[in-house]
Amino acid sequence: MLVKAGYQVLSASDGEQALVVARDRLPDLVILDMLLPKLGGPEVLHALKQGASTAHIPVIVLSGMSQKNEQKLKQEGASAFLEKGHLLNNPRALLDAISHALSRDAAEVVPI
């Protein structure tokens, strides 16, 4: 869906790799799953927002859990919070969140 929308997509299979990719490539946006092997999503978000070279990168958080964590994650730097179940019924919500988080049309996106 992201490639069809014109985005260049990079991926990482776990939280540690996500940080390496983000620090190496400095993407325009990160799509971050909360449940990751090796290093969880909250830790990745914290590391990204604490890093001098990555703090400016918008992070859209995806979670299978309820929105009870939404406010805390936004306070920690997430640009948006989307429930995975909601995306099944409304896949356009992710594209809308990306458009909102970015100031230009074409971007390099890292789904993690």
DSSP file (Angstrom, degrees, kcal/mol; ACC not computed):
  #  RESIDUE AA STRUCTURE BP1 BP2  ACC     N-H-->O    O-->H-N    N-H-->O    O-->H-N    TCO  KAPPA ALPHA  PHI   PSI    X-CA   Y-CA   Z-CA
    1    1 A M     >        0   0    0      0, 0.0     4,-1.3     0, 0.0     5,-0.1   0.000 360.0 360.0 360.0 -41.9    0.0    0.0    0.0
    2    2 A L  T  4> +     0   0    0      2,-0.2     5,-2.4     1,-0.2     4,-0.2   0.910 360.0  48.0 -68.7 -41.7    2.8    2.4    0.9
    3    3 A V  T >45S+     0   0    0      1,-0.2     3,-1.8     3,-0.2    -1,-0.2   0.923 110.3  52.3 -63.9 -43.8    4.8    1.7   -2.3
    4    4 A K  T 345S+     0   0    0      1,-0.3    -1,-0.2     2,-0.1    -2,-0.2   0.804 105.3  56.6 -61.4 -28.2    1.6    2.1   -4.4
    5    5 A A  T 3<5S-     0   0    0     -4,-1.3    -1,-0.3     2,-0.1    -2,-0.2   0.485 127.5-100.5 -82.6  -2.6    1.1    5.5   -2.7
    6    6 A G  T < 5S+     0   0    0     -3,-1.8     2,-0.3     1,-0.3    -3,-0.2   0.545  76.7 135.1 100.2   8.0    4.6    6.5   -3.9
    7    7 A Y      < -     0   0    0     -5,-2.4     2,-0.5    99,-0.1    -1,-0.3  -0.658  54.4-128.9 -90.9 145.7    6.7    6.0   -0.8
    8    8 A Q  E     -a  108   0A   0     99,-1.9   101,-3.4    -2,-0.3     2,-0.5  -0.821  32.9-152.8 -86.6 130.2   10.1    4.4   -0.7
    9    9 A V  E     +a  109   0A   0     -2,-0.5     2,-0.3    99,-0.2   101,-0.2  -0.912  19.9 179.2-117.1 131.1    9.9    1.8    2.1
   10   10 A L        -     0   0    0     99,-2.7     2,-0.3    -2,-0.5    11,-0.0  -0.825  15.5-160.3-113.6 159.8   12.6    0.3    4.2
   11   11 A S        -     0   0    0     -2,-0.3     2,-0.3    99,-0.2   101,-0.2  -0.964  13.8-160.8-142.2 161.7   12.0   -2.3    6.9
   12   12 A A        -     0   0    0     99,-1.0     3,-0.1    -2,-0.3     6,-0.0  -0.990  14.6-147.4-138.9 144.8   13.5   -3.7   10.0
   13   13 A S  S    S+     0   0    0     -2,-0.3     2,-0.3     1,-0.1    -1,-0.1   0.601  79.2  12.6 -92.0 -11.5   12.7   -7.1   11.6
   14   14 A D  S  > S-     0   0    0     22,-0.1     4,-2.1     1,-0.1    24,-0.2  -0.947  83.7 -94.6-154.4 173.1   13.3   -6.1   15.2
   15   15 A G  H  > S+     0   0    0     22,-2.0     4,-1.8    -2,-0.3     5,-0.1   0.861 119.1  51.9 -64.2 -38.5   13.8   -3.1   17.5
   16   16 A E  H  > S+     0   0    0     21,-0.4     4,-1.7     1,-0.2    -1,-0.2   0.932 112.1  45.9 -64.5 -45.0   17.6   -3.2   17.4
   17   17 A Q  H  > S+     0   0    0      1,-0.2     4,-2.9     2,-0.2     5,-0.2   0.858 107.2  60.4 -65.2 -34.6   17.7   -3.3   13.6
   18   18 A A  H  X S+     0   0    0     -4,-2.1     4,-2.7     1,-0.2    -1,-0.2   0.914 104.9  47.7 -59.1 -43.7   15.1   -0.5   13.5
   19   19 A L  H  X S+     0   0    0     -4,-1.8     4,-2.5     2,-0.2     5,-0.2   0.899 111.5  50.3 -66.0 -39.8   17.5    1.8   15.4
   20   20 A V  H  X S+     0   0    0     -4,-1.7     4,-2.3     2,-0.2     5,-0.2   0.945 113.6  45.2 -62.0 -48.2   20.4    0.9   13.1
   21   21 A V  H  X S+     0   0    0     -4,-2.9     4,-3.1     1,-0.2     5,-0.5   0.932 114.7  48.1 -61.6 -46.6   18.3    1.6   10.0
   22   22 A A  H  X S+     0   0    0     -4,-2.7     4,-1.8    -5,-0.2    -1,-0.2   0.904 115.2  44.1 -63.3 -42.0   16.9    4.9   11.3
   23   23 A R  H  < S+     0   0    0     -4,-2.5    -1,-0.2    -5,-0.2    -2,-0.2   0.847 119.5  42.9 -71.7 -33.7   20.3    6.2   12.4
   24   24 A D  H  < S+     0   0    0     -4,-2.3    -2,-0.2    -5,-0.2    -3,-0.2   0.907 127.4  26.8 -78.1 -43.9   21.9    5.1    9.1
   25   25 A R  H  < S-     0   0    0     -4,-3.1    -3,-0.2    -5,-0.2    -2,-0.2   0.666  84.2-148.6 -97.2 -19.7   19.2    6.2    6.7
   26   26 A L     <  -     0   0    0     -4,-1.8    -4,-0.1    -5,-0.5    -3,-0.1   0.957  24.9-156.0  46.2  65.8   17.5    9.1    8.6
   27   27 A P        -     0   0    0      0, 0.0    82,-0.1     0, 0.0     3,-0.1  -0.158  23.2-120.4 -67.3 164.4   14.1    8.5    7.0
   28   28 A D  S    S+     0   0    0     80,-1.3     2,-0.3     1,-0.2    81,-0.2   0.692  94.7   9.1 -75.9 -19.9   11.5   11.1    6.8
   29   29 A L  E     -b  109   0A   0     79,-1.2    81,-1.7    28,-0.2     2,-0.4  -0.985  62.7-148.0-159.8 146.8    9.1    9.0    8.9
   30   30 A V  E     -bc 110  59A   0     28,-2.4    30,-3.0    -2,-0.3     2,-0.6  -0.986   4.6-157.4-120.6 132.2    9.1    5.9   11.0
   31   31 A I  E     -bc 111  60A   0     79,-2.5    81,-3.9    -2,-0.4     2,-0.5  -0.954  24.9-164.4-104.3 115.9    6.1    3.6   11.4
   32   32 A L  E     - c   0  61A   0     28,-3.1    30,-3.0    -2,-0.6     2,-0.2  -0.899  16.0-151.5-117.4 119.7    6.7    1.7   14.6
   33   33 A D  E     - c   0  62A   0     -2,-0.5    30,-0.2    28,-0.2     3,-0.1  -0.606  14.4-142.2 -78.3 145.9    5.0   -1.4   15.9
   34   34 A M  S    S+     0   0    0     28,-1.5     7,-2.2    -2,-0.2     2,-0.9   0.798  87.4  63.2 -81.3 -29.4    4.9   -1.6   19.7
   35   35 A L  S    S+     0   0    0      5,-0.2    -1,-0.2     6,-0.1     5,-0.1  -0.810  70.2 150.8-103.0  98.5    5.6   -5.4   20.0
   36   36 A L        -     0   0    0     -2,-0.9   -22,-0.1    -3,-0.1     2,-0.1  -0.920  44.3-111.5-125.3 149.0    9.0   -6.1   18.6
   37   37 A P  S    S+     0   0    0      0, 0.0     2,-2.7     0, 0.0   -22,-2.0  -0.403  93.8   8.1 -71.9 158.8   11.7   -8.7   19.3
   38   38 A K  S    S+     0   0    0    -24,-0.2     2,-0.4   -23,-0.1   -24,-0.1  -0.245 137.1  26.1  69.6 -50.2   15.0   -7.7   20.9
   39   39 A L  S    S-     0   0    0     -2,-2.7   -24,-0.3     3,-0.0     5,-0.1  -0.941  87.5-128.5-145.0 118.1   14.0   -4.1   21.7
   40   40 A G     >  -     0   0    0     -2,-0.4     4,-2.2     1,-0.1     3,-0.3  -0.107  24.9-105.4 -69.2 163.2   10.4   -3.2   22.2
   41   41 A G  H  > S+     0   0    0     -7,-2.2     4,-2.9     1,-0.2     5,-0.2   0.881 117.7  54.0 -55.4 -45.5    8.6   -0.3   20.5
   42   42 A P  H  > S+     0   0    0      0, 0.0     4,-2.3     0, 0.0    -1,-0.2   0.895 110.8  47.4 -59.3 -38.0    8.5    2.0   23.5
   43   43 A E  H  > S+     0   0    0     -3,-0.3     4,-2.5     2,-0.2    -2,-0.2   0.882 111.9  49.9 -69.4 -37.9   12.3    1.6   23.9
   44   44 A V  H  X S+     0   0    0     -4,-2.2     4,-2.8     2,-0.2     5,-0.2   0.934 110.7  49.8 -64.8 -45.5   12.8    2.3   20.2
   45   45 A L  H  X S+     0   0    0     -4,-2.9     4,-2.4     1,-0.2    -2,-0.2   0.934 111.9  48.5 -57.5 -47.1   10.6    5.4   20.4
   46   46 A H  H  X S+     0   0    0     -4,-2.3     4,-1.5    -5,-0.2    -1,-0.2   0.930 112.5  47.7 -59.6 -47.1   12.5    6.6   23.4
   47   47 A A  H  X S+     0   0    0     -4,-2.5     4,-1.3     1,-0.2    -1,-0.2   0.901 112.1  49.9 -63.2 -41.1   15.9    6.0   21.7
   48   48 A L  H  < S+     0   0    0     -4,-2.8     3,-0.3     1,-0.2     6,-0.2   0.925 112.9  46.0 -62.8 -43.8   14.8    7.8   18.5
   49   49 A K  H  < S+     0   0    0     -4,-2.4    -1,-0.2     1,-0.2    -2,-0.2   0.698 114.0  49.0 -75.8 -18.8   13.5   10.8   20.4
   50   50 A Q  H  < S+     0   0    0     -4,-1.5     2,-0.3    -5,-0.2    -1,-0.2   0.659  90.7  96.8 -90.4 -18.3   16.7   11.0   22.5
   51   51 A G  S  X S-     0   0    0     -4,-1.3     4,-2.0    -3,-0.3     3,-0.5  -0.542  71.0-140.8 -77.2 133.9   19.1   10.7   19.5
   52   52 A A  T  4 S+     0   0    0     -2,-0.3     4,-0.2     1,-0.2    -1,-0.1   0.867 102.7  41.9 -60.2 -37.7   20.4   14.0   18.2
   53   53 A S  T  4 S+     0   0    0      1,-0.2    -1,-0.2     2,-0.1    -5,-0.1   0.636 124.0  35.5 -86.7 -13.4   20.2   12.8   14.6
   54   54 A T  T >4 S+     0   0    0     -3,-0.5     3,-1.7    -6,-0.2    -2,-0.2   0.503  85.3  94.3-117.7  -6.9   16.8   11.1   14.9
   55   55 A A  T 3< S+     0   0    0     -4,-2.0    -3,-0.1     1,-0.3    -2,-0.1   0.794  85.3  55.2 -59.8 -29.6   14.8   13.3   17.3
   56   56 A H  T 3  S+     0   0    0     -4,-0.2    -1,-0.3    -5,-0.1    -2,-0.1   0.606  82.0 106.4 -79.9 -12.1   13.2   15.2   14.5
   57   57 A I  S <  S-     0   0    0     -3,-1.7   -28,-0.2    -9,-0.2     2,-0.1  -0.542  73.5-125.5 -74.8 122.7   11.8   12.1   12.7
   58   58 A P        -     0   0    0      0, 0.0   -28,-2.4     0, 0.0     2,-0.5  -0.435  24.2-155.0 -65.0 141.2    8.0   11.8   13.0
   59   59 A V  E     -c   30   0A   0     18,-0.5    20,-2.9   -30,-0.2    21,-1.1  -0.979   7.9-161.6-123.8 120.5    7.0    8.4   14.5
   60   60 A I  E     -cd  31  80A   0    -30,-3.0   -28,-3.1    -2,-0.5     2,-0.4  -0.909  18.5-145.3 -99.4 122.0    3.6    6.8   13.8
   61   61 A V  E     -cd  32  81A   0     19,-2.9    21,-2.9    -2,-0.6     2,-0.4  -0.734  11.6-165.0 -92.8 132.2    2.9    4.1   16.4
   62   62 A L  E     +cd  33  82A   0    -30,-3.0   -28,-1.5    -2,-0.4     2,-0.3  -0.951  16.3 168.8-112.6 135.6    0.9    1.0   15.5
   63   63 A S  E     - d   0  83A   0     19,-2.0    21,-2.6    -2,-0.4    22,-0.3  -1.000  40.5-150.2-147.5 146.6   -0.4   -1.2   18.2
   64   64 A G  S    S+     0   0    0     -2,-0.3     2,-0.1    19,-0.2    19,-0.1   0.515  81.4  87.8 -86.1  -7.4   -2.8   -4.1   18.6
   65   65 A M  S    S-     0   0    0      1,-0.2    19,-0.1    -3,-0.0    -2,-0.1  -0.421  90.3 -85.8 -89.4 166.7   -3.6   -2.8   22.0
   66   66 A S    >   -     0   0    0     -2,-0.1     3,-1.0     1,-0.1    -1,-0.2  -0.050  43.0 -98.4 -66.8 171.9   -6.2   -0.3   23.0
   67   67 A Q  G >> S+     0   0    0      1,-0.2     3,-1.5     2,-0.1     4,-0.5   0.323  94.9 105.2 -76.0   9.0   -5.7    3.4   22.9
   68   68 A K  G 34 S+     0   0    0      1,-0.3     4,-0.3     2,-0.1    -1,-0.2   0.772  84.4  46.6 -62.8 -22.5   -5.1    3.5   26.6
   69   69 A N  G <> S+     0   0    0     -3,-1.0     4,-2.5     1,-0.1    -1,-0.3   0.492  87.1  94.6 -92.8  -4.8   -1.4    4.0   25.8
   70   70 A E  H <> S+     0   0    0     -3,-1.5     4,-2.4     1,-0.2     5,-0.2   0.916  83.7  46.5 -56.9 -50.5   -2.0    6.7   23.2
   71   71 A Q  H  X S+     0   0    0     -4,-0.5     4,-2.2     1,-0.2    -1,-0.2   0.910 113.7  48.6 -62.0 -43.4   -1.5    9.7   25.4
   72   72 A K  H  > S+     0   0    0     -4,-0.3     4,-1.5     1,-0.2    -1,-0.2   0.921 112.2  48.6 -62.9 -44.1    1.7    8.4   27.0
   73   73 A L  H  <>S+     0   0    0     -4,-2.5     5,-2.5     1,-0.2    -1,-0.2   0.880 111.1  50.2 -66.0 -37.4    3.2    7.5   23.7
   74   74 A K  H ><5S+     0   0    0     -4,-2.4     3,-1.3    -5,-0.2    -1,-0.2   0.883 108.1  53.3 -67.1 -37.3    2.4   11.0   22.3
   75   75 A Q  H 3<5S+     0   0    0     -4,-2.2    -1,-0.2     1,-0.3    -2,-0.2   0.819 106.6  53.9 -64.0 -29.7    3.9   12.6   25.3
   76   76 A E  T 3<5S-     0   0    0     -4,-1.5    -1,-0.3    -5,-0.2    -2,-0.2   0.440 135.4 -84.2 -86.3   0.3    7.1   10.5   24.6
   77   77 A G  T < 5S+     0   0    0     -3,-1.3   -18,-0.5     1,-0.3    -3,-0.2   0.403  76.0 145.5 120.1  -3.5    7.2   11.9   21.0
   78   78 A A      < -     0   0    0     -5,-2.5    -1,-0.3     1,-0.1   -18,-0.2  -0.448  37.2-153.2 -67.1 138.2    4.9    9.8   18.8
   79   79 A S  S    S-     0   0    0    -20,-2.9     2,-0.3     1,-0.3   -19,-0.2   0.821  75.2  -1.1 -78.5 -33.2    3.2   11.9   16.1
   80   80 A A  E     -d   60   0A   0    -21,-1.1   -19,-2.9    -7,-0.1     2,-0.4  -0.981  59.1-143.2-154.7 159.5    0.2    9.6   15.9
   81   81 A F  E     -d   61   0A   0     -2,-0.3     2,-0.4   -21,-0.2   -19,-0.2  -0.996  19.7-179.3-130.4 124.6   -1.2    6.4   17.3
   82   82 A L  E     -d   62   0A   0    -21,-2.9   -19,-2.0    -2,-0.4     2,-0.4  -0.989  23.1-134.7-127.8 133.0   -3.1    3.9   15.2
   83   83 A E  E  >  -d   63   0A   0     -2,-0.4     4,-1.3   -21,-0.2     3,-0.4  -0.695  15.8-136.9 -81.5 134.5   -4.7    0.6   16.3
   84   84 A K  H  > S+     0   0    0    -21,-2.6     4,-1.1    -2,-0.4     3,-0.4   0.891 103.9  56.7 -58.6 -41.0   -4.0   -2.2   13.9
   85   85 A G  H  > S+     0   0    0    -22,-0.3     4,-0.9     1,-0.2     3,-0.4   0.860 103.3  54.3 -60.2 -35.8   -7.6   -3.4   14.1
   86   86 A H  H  > S+     0   0    0     -3,-0.4     4,-1.6     1,-0.2     3,-0.4   0.844 102.1  58.8 -66.0 -33.6   -8.8    0.0   13.0
   87   87 A L  H  < S+     0   0    0     -4,-1.3    -1,-0.2    -3,-0.4    -2,-0.2   0.781  95.6  62.9 -69.2 -26.3   -6.6   -0.2    9.9
   88   88 A L  H  < S+     0   0    0     -4,-1.1    -1,-0.2    -3,-0.4    -2,-0.2   0.890 113.4  34.7 -63.9 -37.8   -8.3   -3.4    8.8
   89   89 A N  H  < S+     0   0    0     -4,-0.9    -2,-0.2    -3,-0.4    -1,-0.2   0.706 135.1  25.4 -86.8 -22.9  -11.5   -1.5    8.4
   90   90 A N    ><  +     0   0    0     -4,-1.6     3,-2.0    -5,-0.1     4,-0.4  -0.558  60.8 167.7-143.2  72.8   -9.9    1.7    7.3
   91   91 A P  T >> S+     0   0    0      0, 0.0     3,-1.1     0, 0.0     4,-0.8   0.765  76.1  70.2 -61.6 -23.6   -6.5    1.2    5.6
   92   92 A R  H 3> S+     0   0    0      1,-0.2     4,-2.5     2,-0.2     5,-0.2   0.723  80.2  77.3 -64.5 -20.9   -6.6    4.8    4.4
   93   93 A A  H <> S+     0   0    0     -3,-2.0     4,-2.3     1,-0.2    -1,-0.2   0.861  91.9  51.7 -59.8 -36.4   -6.1    5.9    8.0
   94   94 A L  H <> S+     0   0    0     -3,-1.1     4,-2.5    -4,-0.4    -1,-0.2   0.937 110.3  47.3 -66.6 -45.9   -2.4    5.1    7.8
   95   95 A L  H  X S+     0   0    0     -4,-0.8     4,-2.6     1,-0.2    -2,-0.2   0.887 112.2  51.0 -62.1 -37.9   -2.0    7.1    4.6
   96   96 A D  H  X S+     0   0    0     -4,-2.5     4,-2.2     2,-0.2    -1,-0.2   0.910 110.3  48.8 -65.0 -41.9   -3.8   10.0    6.2
   97   97 A A  H  X S+     0   0    0     -4,-2.3     4,-2.1     2,-0.2    -2,-0.2   0.891 112.1  49.3 -64.9 -39.6   -1.6    9.8    9.3
   98   98 A I  H  X S+     0   0    0     -4,-2.5     4,-1.8     2,-0.2    -2,-0.2   0.945 110.8  49.2 -63.9 -48.2    1.5    9.8    7.1
   99   99 A S  H  < S+     0   0    0     -4,-2.6    -2,-0.2     1,-0.2    -1,-0.2   0.895 112.3  49.2 -58.0 -40.8    0.3   12.7    5.0
  100  100 A H  H  < S+     0   0    0     -4,-2.2    -1,-0.2     1,-0.2    -2,-0.2   0.884 112.2  47.6 -66.4 -38.6   -0.4   14.6    8.2
  101  101 A A  H  < S+     0   0    0     -4,-2.1     2,-0.3    -5,-0.1    -1,-0.2   0.745 107.1  65.2 -76.6 -23.6    3.0   13.9    9.7
  102  102 A L     <  -     0   0    0     -4,-1.8   -73,-0.0    -5,-0.1     5,-0.0  -0.716  62.7-154.6-103.4 150.4    4.9   14.8    6.6
  103  103 A S  S    S+     0   0    0     -2,-0.3     2,-0.3     0, 0.0    -1,-0.1   0.497  80.3  48.5 -99.2  -4.6    5.3   18.2    5.0
  104  104 A R  S    S-     0   0    0      1,-0.1    -2,-0.1     2,-0.0     3,-0.0  -0.895  79.9-121.3-132.6 165.9    6.0   16.8    1.5
  105  105 A D  S    S+     0   0    0     -2,-0.3     2,-0.5     1,-0.1    -1,-0.1   0.939  92.3  50.2 -74.2 -50.7    4.5   14.2   -0.8
  106  106 A A        +     0   0    0    -99,-0.1     2,-0.3     2,-0.0   -99,-0.1  -0.784  69.5 155.6 -97.9 131.6    7.3   11.7   -1.4
  107  107 A A        -     0   0    0     -2,-0.5   -99,-1.9  -101,-0.2     2,-0.6  -0.961  46.3-109.4-147.8 162.2    9.2   10.3    1.6
  108  108 A E  E     -a    8   0A   0     -2,-0.3   -80,-1.3  -101,-0.2   -79,-1.2  -0.881  40.3-165.2 -95.2 122.0   11.3    7.4    2.7
  109  109 A V  E     -ab   9  29A   0   -101,-3.4   -99,-2.7    -2,-0.6   -79,-0.2  -0.902  13.3-158.4-116.1 135.8    9.3    5.4    5.2
  110  110 A V  E     - b   0  30A   0    -81,-1.7   -79,-2.5    -2,-0.4     2,-0.5  -0.896   7.6-162.5-113.5 100.5   10.6    2.8    7.6
  111  111 A P  E       b   0  31A   0      0, 0.0   -99,-1.0     0, 0.0   -79,-0.2  -0.717 360.0 360.0 -81.3 130.0    7.8    0.4    8.8
  112  112 A I              0   0    0    -81,-3.9   -80,-0.2    -2,-0.5   -94,-0.1   0.337 360.0 360.0-127.6 360.0    9.1   -1.4   11.9
